[in-house]
Amino acid sequence: MISNHLHSITTLFQDIRNDYSKKQLYLITSTFLLAIFARIWNISDWFSPYVDYDEGAWVVGARLLLQSKNLYTDVFFVHPPLFEYILELIYSIFGYSFIYARYLNIIISIATIFIWFVMSRKLIGSEGAIFSLALFALDPINVFHARRAVQEPLGLFFLSISLFFLTPYIKNEAKKPSNMILSGLCLGFMITTKYIFLPAIFGIGLGLIVLIYFRYTKKQSTVGKEIKPLATLIMSTTIGFLAITAHLWIKIPEKFLQQTFFIHIGRDGTGSFPSLLAAVENFNRLASTGSAWMRWYHFPMFISVVCLLIILAKVIFRFYNDESVGETKIFLTTSLMGAIVLCQFVSFLPRYYVASVPFFTLVVPCFLLTWRELDDALLGSWTAYISTVIVILIFIMLLIPVPFAPHGYDVTWEISTEGEKEAYEQTADYLENNDAEVVYSTNPTITALTRNVSTTGNYESFANLYLRDQTPEAYADNILSQNVDYIVFDPWFSRWSGGYGEINNRFGFKIKDNTEIVHTVQLERGGTIDIYRVSESNNSE
């Protein structure tokens, strides 16, 4: 069996070598190397006050699992569990280190790029695959996630494999049940990484429905013949999801549903649709600040969404009267529209569009391979050329930060990443050198950087202060009652969550009234990380 797999891999590389010219192979190799560099550059020293919080939250969650704590009961947790389970496994094998989670995602991301290239080559052809590879591998949002200890790279990994097995059905080449089963299982696993990938499920489902209708109207197939593969895909997706979460639905269904869906998704989605109108307001606010975040992410994403919805709507309306438009384009265009529309329910933050980015990187090559195809399939004549220029400019704006700032959102804060890491390490060293056993920190990355210090099950400040139905005073009392030795305040947390100033102040006053400050660490970005000792009397109450 192993020899068969090795032969298949050898055959694959031989096919790729025969399929491309030397210049194209150099371009493909260069893209891979640049993508790898963008992911590994300065990875051990990269720390930024904006991006660290989520990493610390998920790494600490996995470490608490190692300490025999349970998610959703002992640990308040707002996402599905698969990434935490994999991190726990890695830590149980190699030992605990914060940086291992980043290494894991880099490996997953590089593997995903290769799978994406192989899949796109089958789905949209050899030339389109080169363009899709560049868009997918070098997209700043994908690079940003790949360098962090977050769930998105794992979700993209499963999405890539799912589309790989779904490709024969999309191209109407084969309808093997095994392909639909494997594709569905991967979609189910994808959802157990983070619900942010639900728009991808919606987009794929919508694309398949439109594809089936297209085949039916063209008398290429019957609805009955298409229903069975679709049903197999749905059942397999459900099985994949339950394979990871069934024990939670059986033991703690209310807590699991409440924490992962109603609290987190419910909050993020409230009042955000239709968010194109909200996006205009948000864009104006960001434009007035002149922040790097707006320049590199919000502006191109805002223009992309508006242009794509207009252009893709025109494409959809012309599909049924245009015999030259292939089934692959029908599926991909509809899937992209579905994913983008559902992403509006989540947030207009660019990183929340991660579920629609993969479809975008497949649709663009489909319609930009030749000028004639673009002219026929999209708008026609001079408007097609203008649209092409807009898309290319958007891509350039998205790509510019990669070679110069592959560390992602650091450009927003304009700080020294080495200085940030040094401050965190000084804080962690103080805690470990003073025999701290249990520490609560408003920034969980500080406790995540320690090796021997534990934390409380409700360590996640953002979720507990702003998502749960409890007062900041009650949250402070809960922390003080859990035998905490030290409490750490990072001024970043108050700055980042500035919209919750009153809540922050009430929480801080309650904590500081019952503790004493024992150490401070100066930050290059201004302010200090303050460490407070909790008295034994507070712990005993």
C-alpha positions as CSV (number, residue, x, y, z in Angstrom):
1,M,0.0,0.0,0.0
2,I,2.8,2.4,0.9
3,S,4.5,1.7,-2.5
4,N,1.3,2.5,-4.3
5,H,1.0,5.8,-2.5
6,L,4.6,6.6,-3.3
7,H,4.0,5.7,-6.9
8,S,1.0,8.0,-7.0
9,I,3.0,10.9,-5.6
10,T,5.8,10.3,-8.1
11,T,3.3,10.2,-10.9
12,L,1.7,13.5,-9.7
13,F,5.1,15.3,-9.7
14,Q,5.9,13.9,-13.2
15,D,2.5,15.1,-14.5
16,I,3.2,18.6,-13.2
17,R,6.6,18.6,-14.7
18,N,5.3,17.6,-18.1
19,D,2.3,20.0,-17.9
20,Y,4.3,23.2,-17.5
21,S,7.2,24.9,-19.3
22,K,10.4,25.7,-17.5
23,K,9.4,29.3,-16.9
24,Q,6.1,28.2,-15.5
25,L,7.8,25.7,-13.2
26,Y,10.2,28.5,-12.0
27,L,7.2,30.7,-11.3
28,I,5.4,28.0,-9.4
29,T,8.5,27.2,-7.4
30,S,9.1,30.9,-6.6
31,T,5.5,31.3,-5.4
32,F,5.9,28.3,-3.1
33,L,9.2,29.7,-1.7
34,L,7.9,33.2,-1.2
35,A,4.8,31.8,0.5
36,I,7.0,29.7,2.9
37,F,9.3,32.7,3.6
38,A,6.3,34.9,4.4
39,R,5.1,32.3,6.9
40,I,8.4,31.5,8.7
41,W,10.1,34.9,8.7
42,N,10.8,36.0,12.2
43,I,8.2,33.6,13.5
44,S,9.7,33.1,17.0
45,D,10.1,36.8,17.7
46,W,6.9,38.1,16.3
47,F,4.7,39.6,18.9
48,S,2.1,42.4,18.6
49,P,-0.4,43.6,21.1
50,Y,-3.3,43.4,18.6
51,V,-2.8,39.8,17.4
52,D,-1.5,38.1,20.5
53,Y,-4.7,37.8,22.4
54,D,-6.4,35.1,20.4
55,E,-3.2,33.0,20.2
56,G,-2.8,33.1,24.0
57,A,-6.5,32.2,24.5
58,W,-6.4,29.1,22.3
59,V,-2.9,27.9,23.4
60,V,-4.0,28.2,27.1
61,G,-7.2,26.3,26.3
62,A,-5.1,23.4,25.0
63,R,-2.8,23.5,28.0
64,L,-5.8,23.3,30.4
65,L,-6.9,20.2,28.5
66,L,-3.5,18.7,29.3
67,Q,-4.2,19.5,32.9
68,S,-7.4,17.3,32.7
69,K,-9.8,20.3,32.5
70,N,-12.8,20.0,30.2
71,L,-13.9,22.6,27.6
72,Y,-17.2,24.2,28.1
73,T,-17.5,23.0,31.8
74,D,-14.2,23.7,33.5
75,V,-13.1,26.1,30.8
76,F,-15.3,28.8,29.2
77,F,-14.6,28.4,25.5
78,V,-16.4,30.1,22.5
79,H,-15.3,27.9,19.6
80,P,-15.6,24.3,18.5
81,P,-12.9,22.0,19.9
82,L,-11.0,20.3,17.1
83,F,-8.0,22.7,17.0
84,E,-7.7,22.4,20.8
85,Y,-7.7,18.7,20.6
86,I,-4.9,18.6,18.0
87,L,-2.9,21.1,20.1
88,E,-3.4,19.0,23.2
89,L,-2.1,16.0,21.2
90,I,1.0,17.9,20.0
91,Y,1.8,19.1,23.5
92,S,1.4,15.6,25.0
93,I,3.9,14.3,22.4
94,F,6.5,17.0,22.2
95,G,5.9,18.9,25.5
96,Y,4.5,22.3,26.0
97,S,5.8,25.4,24.3
98,F,3.8,28.4,23.0
99,I,5.7,28.5,19.7
100,Y,4.8,24.9,18.8
101,A,1.3,26.0,18.0
102,R,2.7,28.4,15.4
103,Y,5.0,25.8,14.0
104,L,2.0,23.5,13.6
105,N,0.0,26.0,11.7
106,I,2.9,26.8,9.4
107,I,3.2,23.1,8.5
108,I,-0.6,22.9,8.0
109,S,-0.6,26.0,5.8
110,I,2.2,24.8,3.6
111,A,0.5,21.5,3.1
112,T,-2.7,23.3,2.3
113,I,-1.0,25.4,-0.4
114,F,0.2,22.2,-2.2
115,I,-3.2,20.6,-1.9
116,W,-4.8,23.8,-3.2
117,F,-2.5,23.8,-6.2
118,V,-3.2,20.1,-7.1
119,M,-6.9,20.7,-6.6
120,S,-7.1,23.9,-8.7
121,R,-5.1,22.3,-11.5
122,K,-7.8,19.7,-11.8
123,L,-10.7,22.1,-11.3
124,I,-9.8,25.2,-13.4
125,G,-6.8,23.9,-15.5
126,S,-3.1,24.3,-15.5
127,E,-2.8,28.0,-16.4
128,G,-5.5,29.0,-13.9
129,A,-3.9,27.0,-11.2
130,I,-0.8,29.1,-11.4
131,F,-2.8,32.3,-10.8
132,S,-4.9,30.6,-8.1
133,L,-1.8,29.4,-6.4
134,A,-0.4,33.0,-6.2
135,L,-3.7,34.4,-5.0
136,F,-4.2,31.8,-2.4
137,A,-0.6,31.3,-1.1
138,L,0.2,35.1,-0.9
139,D,-3.1,36.5,0.2
140,P,-2.2,38.6,3.3
141,I,-5.2,37.3,5.3
142,N,-4.1,33.7,4.7
143,V,-0.5,34.6,5.5
144,F,-1.6,36.4,8.6
145,H,-3.5,33.4,9.9
146,A,-0.8,30.9,9.0
147,R,1.7,32.7,11.3
148,R,-0.6,32.6,14.3
149,A,-1.8,29.9,16.7
150,V,-5.4,30.2,15.5
151,Q,-8.0,27.8,14.0
152,E,-8.2,29.2,10.4
153,P,-5.3,27.3,8.8
154,L,-6.8,24.0,9.9
155,G,-10.2,25.0,8.5
156,L,-8.6,25.9,5.2
157,F,-6.8,22.6,5.1
158,F,-10.0,20.7,5.4
159,L,-11.7,22.9,2.8
160,S,-9.0,22.3,0.3
161,I,-9.2,18.5,0.7
162,S,-13.0,18.7,0.5
163,L,-12.9,20.6,-2.8
164,F,-10.3,18.2,-4.1
165,F,-12.7,15.2,-3.7
166,L,-15.6,17.3,-4.9
167,T,-13.9,18.3,-8.2
168,P,-14.9,15.2,-10.2
169,Y,-18.6,15.8,-9.4
170,I,-18.3,19.5,-10.2
171,K,-16.7,18.8,-13.6
172,N,-19.3,16.0,-14.2
173,E,-16.6,13.4,-14.7
174,A,-17.5,10.9,-12.0
175,K,-19.9,10.6,-9.1
176,K,-18.2,8.1,-6.9
177,P,-19.8,7.8,-3.5
178,S,-16.4,7.6,-1.9
179,N,-15.5,11.0,-3.2
180,M,-18.6,12.6,-1.8
181,I,-18.1,10.8,1.5
182,L,-14.6,12.1,1.9
183,S,-15.5,15.6,0.8
184,G,-18.4,15.7,3.3
185,L,-16.3,14.4,6.2
186,C,-13.7,17.1,5.5
187,L,-16.5,19.8,5.5
188,G,-17.7,18.4,8.8
189,F,-14.2,18.5,10.3
190,M,-13.8,22.1,8.9
191,I,-16.8,23.3,10.9
192,T,-15.4,21.8,14.1
193,T,-12.4,24.1,13.8
194,K,-14.4,27.4,13.8
195,Y,-18.0,28.4,12.8
196,I,-16.5,31.1,10.7
197,F,-16.4,28.5,7.9
198,L,-20.1,28.1,7.8
199,P,-20.3,30.6,4.9
200,A,-18.1,28.1,2.9
201,I,-20.6,25.3,3.6
202,F,-23.4,27.7,2.5
203,G,-21.5,28.7,-0.6
204,I,-20.8,25.1,-1.7
205,G,-24.4,24.0,-1.0
206,L,-25.7,26.9,-3.1
207,G,-23.3,26.2,-5.8
208,L,-24.3,22.6,-6.0
209,I,-28.0,23.4,-6.1
210,V,-27.5,25.9,-9.0
211,L,-25.3,23.4,-10.7
212,I,-27.9,20.7,-10.4
213,Y,-30.6,23.1,-11.8
214,F,-28.3,24.0,-14.7
215,R,-27.8,20.3,-15.6
216,Y,-31.5,19.7,-15.3
217,T,-32.5,22.7,-17.5
218,K,-29.9,21.6,-20.1
219,K,-31.2,18.0,-19.9
220,Q,-27.8,16.8,-19.0
221,S,-29.1,14.9,-16.0
222,T,-32.2,14.4,-13.9
223,V,-32.8,15.7,-10.4
224,G,-33.2,12.2,-9.2
225,K,-29.7,11.2,-10.3
226,E,-28.2,14.3,-8.7
227,I,-30.0,14.0,-5.3
228,K,-28.2,10.9,-4.2
229,P,-24.6,12.4,-4.4
230,L,-25.9,15.6,-2.7
231,A,-27.6,13.6,0.1
232,T,-24.4,11.6,0.6
233,L,-22.4,14.8,0.9
234,I,-24.9,16.2,3.5
235,M,-24.9,13.0,5.5
236,S,-21.1,12.8,5.5
237,T,-20.7,16.4,6.6
238,T,-23.0,15.7,9.5
239,I,-21.0,12.6,10.4
240,G,-17.8,14.5,10.3
241,F,-19.1,17.2,12.5
242,L,-20.6,14.7,15.0
243,A,-17.4,12.6,15.0
244,I,-15.7,15.4,16.8
245,T,-18.6,16.9,18.8
246,A,-21.0,14.0,19.6
247,H,-19.7,13.6,23.1
248,L,-20.4,17.2,23.8
249,W,-24.0,17.0,22.4
250,I,-24.6,14.0,24.6
251,K,-23.0,15.3,27.9
252,I,-23.4,19.1,27.8
253,P,-25.5,20.1,24.8
254,E,-26.7,23.4,26.4
255,K,-23.3,24.6,27.4
256,F,-21.7,23.7,24.1
257,L,-24.4,25.3,22.1
258,Q,-24.6,28.4,24.3
259,Q,-20.9,29.1,24.4
260,T,-19.9,28.3,20.8
261,F,-23.0,29.5,19.0
262,F,-25.5,31.7,20.8
263,I,-22.9,33.8,22.8
264,H,-20.2,34.2,20.1
265,I,-22.0,33.9,16.7
266,G,-25.1,35.6,18.1
267,R,-23.1,38.6,19.3
268,D,-21.0,39.0,16.1
269,G,-24.0,38.7,13.8
270,T,-26.3,41.1,15.7
271,G,-27.3,44.0,13.4
272,S,-24.6,43.4,10.8
273,F,-26.8,42.5,7.8
274,P,-27.1,44.0,5.4
275,S,-23.6,45.1,6.3
276,L,-22.7,46.8,3.1
277,L,-24.4,49.8,4.5
278,A,-22.6,49.3,7.9
279,A,-19.4,48.8,5.9
280,V,-19.7,52.3,4.4
281,E,-20.0,53.8,7.9
282,N,-17.1,51.7,9.1
283,F,-15.0,52.6,6.1
284,N,-15.6,56.3,6.7
285,R,-14.5,55.9,10.3
286,L,-11.4,54.0,9.4
287,A,-10.6,56.4,6.5
288,S,-10.6,59.3,9.0
289,T,-8.0,57.6,11.1
290,G,-5.7,56.9,8.2
291,S,-4.7,53.6,9.8
292,A,-2.6,51.0,8.0
293,W,-5.3,48.5,8.6
294,M,-7.7,50.5,6.6
295,R,-5.2,51.1,3.8
296,W,-4.2,47.6,3.3
297,Y,-7.3,45.6,4.2
298,H,-10.6,47.5,4.6
299,F,-10.3,49.6,1.5
300,P,-9.6,46.7,-1.0
301,M,-12.0,44.4,0.7
302,F,-14.7,47.0,0.6
303,I,-14.2,47.6,-3.1
304,S,-13.9,43.9,-3.7
305,V,-17.2,43.1,-2.1
306,V,-19.1,45.8,-4.0
307,C,-17.5,45.0,-7.4
308,L,-17.8,41.3,-7.0
309,L,-21.5,41.3,-6.1
310,I,-22.3,43.5,-9.1
311,I,-20.1,41.6,-11.5
312,L,-21.1,38.1,-10.3
313,A,-24.8,38.9,-10.4
314,K,-24.4,39.7,-14.1
315,V,-22.5,36.5,-14.6
316,I,-25.2,34.4,-13.0
317,F,-28.0,36.0,-15.1
318,R,-26.0,35.2,-18.3
319,F,-25.2,31.6,-17.4
320,Y,-28.3,30.0,-18.7
321,N,-28.1,31.6,-22.1
322,D,-24.4,31.2,-22.6
323,E,-23.3,27.7,-23.8
324,S,-19.6,28.7,-23.5
325,V,-19.8,29.1,-19.8
326,G,-18.7,25.9,-18.1
327,E,-20.2,24.1,-15.1
328,T,-17.1,24.8,-13.1
329,K,-17.6,28.5,-13.4
330,I,-21.3,28.1,-12.5
331,F,-20.4,26.3,-9.3
332,L,-17.5,28.6,-8.3
333,T,-19.2,31.9,-9.0
334,T,-22.4,30.9,-7.1
335,S,-20.3,29.5,-4.2
336,L,-18.4,32.8,-4.0
337,M,-21.5,34.9,-4.0
338,G,-23.1,32.6,-1.3
339,A,-20.0,32.7,0.9
340,I,-19.6,36.5,0.6
341,V,-23.2,37.2,1.4
342,L,-23.2,34.9,4.5
343,C,-19.9,36.4,5.6
344,Q,-21.9,39.7,6.0
345,F,-23.6,38.1,9.0
346,V,-20.3,37.8,10.9
347,S,-18.4,41.0,10.6
348,F,-16.8,43.4,8.1
349,L,-13.4,42.7,9.6
350,P,-11.3,41.4,6.7
351,R,-10.1,38.3,8.6
352,Y,-13.7,37.1,8.9
353,Y,-13.9,36.7,5.1
354,V,-11.5,33.8,5.3
355,A,-14.3,31.4,4.2
356,S,-14.8,33.4,0.9
357,V,-11.2,34.0,0.0
358,P,-10.6,30.5,-1.4
359,F,-13.5,30.8,-3.8
360,F,-12.3,34.2,-4.9
361,T,-8.8,32.8,-5.7
362,L,-10.5,30.3,-8.1
363,V,-13.1,32.6,-9.7
364,V,-10.6,35.3,-10.7
365,P,-8.4,33.0,-12.8
366,C,-11.5,31.5,-14.4
367,F,-12.5,34.8,-15.9
368,L,-9.2,36.5,-16.4
369,L,-7.3,33.9,-18.4
370,T,-8.1,35.6,-21.7
371,W,-9.5,39.0,-22.6
372,R,-12.1,37.5,-24.9
373,E,-13.4,35.2,-22.2
374,L,-13.7,38.1,-19.9
375,D,-15.4,40.2,-22.5
376,D,-17.9,37.5,-23.3
377,A,-18.6,36.2,-19.8
378,L,-18.7,39.4,-17.8
379,L,-19.8,42.8,-18.9
380,G,-18.7,43.4,-22.4
381,S,-16.3,45.7,-24.3
382,W,-14.6,48.5,-22.4
383,T,-16.3,47.8,-19.1
384,A,-14.6,44.4,-19.0
385,Y,-11.2,46.0,-19.3
386,I,-12.0,48.5,-16.6
387,S,-13.2,45.7,-14.3
388,T,-9.9,43.8,-15.0
389,V,-7.8,46.8,-14.1
390,I,-9.8,47.2,-10.9
391,V,-9.3,43.6,-9.9
392,I,-5.6,43.7,-10.6
393,L,-5.1,46.9,-8.6
394,I,-7.0,45.4,-5.7
395,F,-4.8,42.3,-5.8
396,I,-1.7,44.6,-5.9
397,M,-2.9,46.5,-2.8
398,L,-3.5,43.2,-1.0
399,L,-0.1,41.8,-2.0
400,I,2.0,44.8,-1.1
401,P,2.3,44.2,2.6
402,V,3.5,40.6,2.1
403,P,7.2,41.1,1.2
404,F,7.6,44.1,3.4
405,A,5.6,43.2,6.5
406,P,4.8,39.4,6.4
407,H,4.1,39.6,10.1
408,G,0.7,41.0,9.2
409,Y,-1.1,43.5,11.4
410,D,2.0,44.8,13.1
411,V,2.0,47.7,10.7
412,T,-1.2,49.0,12.4
413,W,0.6,49.6,15.7
414,E,4.1,50.5,14.5
415,I,5.9,48.9,17.4
416,S,9.0,46.7,17.8
417,T,8.0,43.1,17.8
418,E,11.2,42.2,19.6
419,G,10.4,44.7,22.3
420,E,7.0,43.3,22.8
421,K,8.3,39.8,23.1
422,E,10.9,40.9,25.6
423,A,8.3,42.6,27.8
424,Y,6.1,39.4,27.8
425,E,9.1,37.2,28.6
426,Q,10.1,39.5,31.5
427,T,6.6,39.3,32.9
428,A,6.5,35.5,32.5
429,D,10.0,35.1,34.1
430,Y,8.9,37.2,37.1
431,L,5.9,35.0,37.7
432,E,7.8,31.7,37.4
433,N,10.7,33.0,39.6
434,N,8.3,34.0,42.3
435,D,6.7,30.6,42.5
436,A,3.4,31.6,40.9
437,E,1.1,28.6,40.5
438,V,-2.2,30.2,39.3
439,V,-2.2,33.5,37.4
440,Y,-4.9,35.4,35.7
441,S,-3.9,37.9,33.0
442,T,-6.1,40.2,30.9
443,N,-3.8,39.1,28.0
444,P,-3.7,35.3,28.0
445,T,-0.5,35.2,25.9
446,I,1.5,36.2,29.0
447,T,0.4,33.0,30.9
448,A,0.7,31.0,27.6
449,L,4.4,32.0,27.5
450,T,5.1,30.4,30.9
451,R,5.8,26.7,31.2
452,N,4.8,26.0,34.8
453,V,2.1,28.5,35.6
454,S,-1.6,27.6,35.4
455,T,-4.6,29.8,35.0
456,T,-8.3,29.9,35.8
457,G,-10.9,28.2,33.7
458,N,-12.5,31.6,32.9
459,Y,-9.2,33.1,31.8
460,E,-10.7,34.5,28.6
461,S,-11.2,38.2,29.4
462,F,-12.9,39.3,26.3
463,A,-15.5,36.5,26.3
464,N,-16.2,36.7,30.1
465,L,-16.4,40.5,30.3
466,Y,-18.3,41.3,27.1
467,L,-20.1,38.2,25.9
468,R,-21.3,36.5,29.1
469,D,-24.4,37.7,31.0
470,Q,-22.5,38.8,34.2
471,T,-21.3,42.1,35.7
472,P,-17.6,43.0,35.7
473,E,-17.7,43.0,39.5
474,A,-19.1,39.4,39.5
475,Y,-16.3,38.3,37.1
476,A,-13.7,39.9,39.3
477,D,-15.1,38.2,42.4
478,N,-15.0,34.9,40.6
479,I,-11.4,35.3,39.7
480,L,-10.4,36.4,43.2
481,S,-12.1,33.3,44.6
482,Q,-10.1,30.8,42.5
483,N,-6.8,30.7,44.5
484,V,-5.1,33.0,42.1
485,D,-1.6,34.1,43.2
486,Y,-1.1,37.0,40.8
487,I,-3.2,39.1,38.4
488,V,-1.6,40.8,35.4
489,F,-3.0,43.9,33.7
490,D,-1.7,44.6,30.2
491,P,-2.7,48.1,29.1
492,W,-3.1,46.8,25.5
493,F,-6.3,45.1,26.6
494,S,-7.9,48.4,27.6
495,R,-6.7,50.1,24.4
496,W,-7.9,47.3,22.1
497,S,-11.3,47.0,23.9
498,G,-11.7,50.8,24.2
499,G,-15.4,50.6,23.3
500,Y,-15.9,48.8,26.7
501,G,-14.3,51.5,28.8
502,E,-16.8,51.5,31.6
503,I,-16.7,47.7,31.9
504,N,-12.9,47.7,31.9
505,N,-12.8,50.4,34.7
506,R,-15.4,48.6,36.9
507,F,-13.5,45.3,36.5
508,G,-10.1,46.9,37.2
509,F,-11.3,48.9,40.2
510,K,-12.7,45.7,41.8
511,I,-9.5,43.7,41.2
512,K,-7.1,46.5,42.4
513,D,-9.1,47.2,45.5
514,N,-8.4,43.6,46.7
515,T,-4.7,43.3,45.6
516,E,-1.4,45.1,45.8
517,I,0.9,45.9,42.9
518,V,4.3,44.2,43.2
519,H,6.0,44.6,39.9
520,T,5.8,46.5,36.6
521,V,7.3,45.9,33.2
522,Q,7.9,48.9,30.8
523,L,6.5,48.6,27.3
524,E,8.0,50.2,24.2
525,R,4.5,51.2,23.0
526,G,3.9,53.1,26.3
527,G,2.6,52.2,29.7
528,T,3.5,49.2,31.8
529,I,2.4,45.7,32.4
530,D,1.3,45.7,36.1
531,I,1.5,42.6,38.3
532,Y,-0.7,42.4,41.4
533,R,-0.4,40.0,44.2
534,V,-3.6,38.5,45.6
535,S,-3.6,38.3,49.4
536,E,-4.4,35.0,51.1
537,S,-7.4,36.5,52.7
538,N,-9.0,37.1,49.3
539,N,-8.3,33.6,48.2
540,S,-9.8,32.1,51.4
541,E,-13.0,34.1,51.1
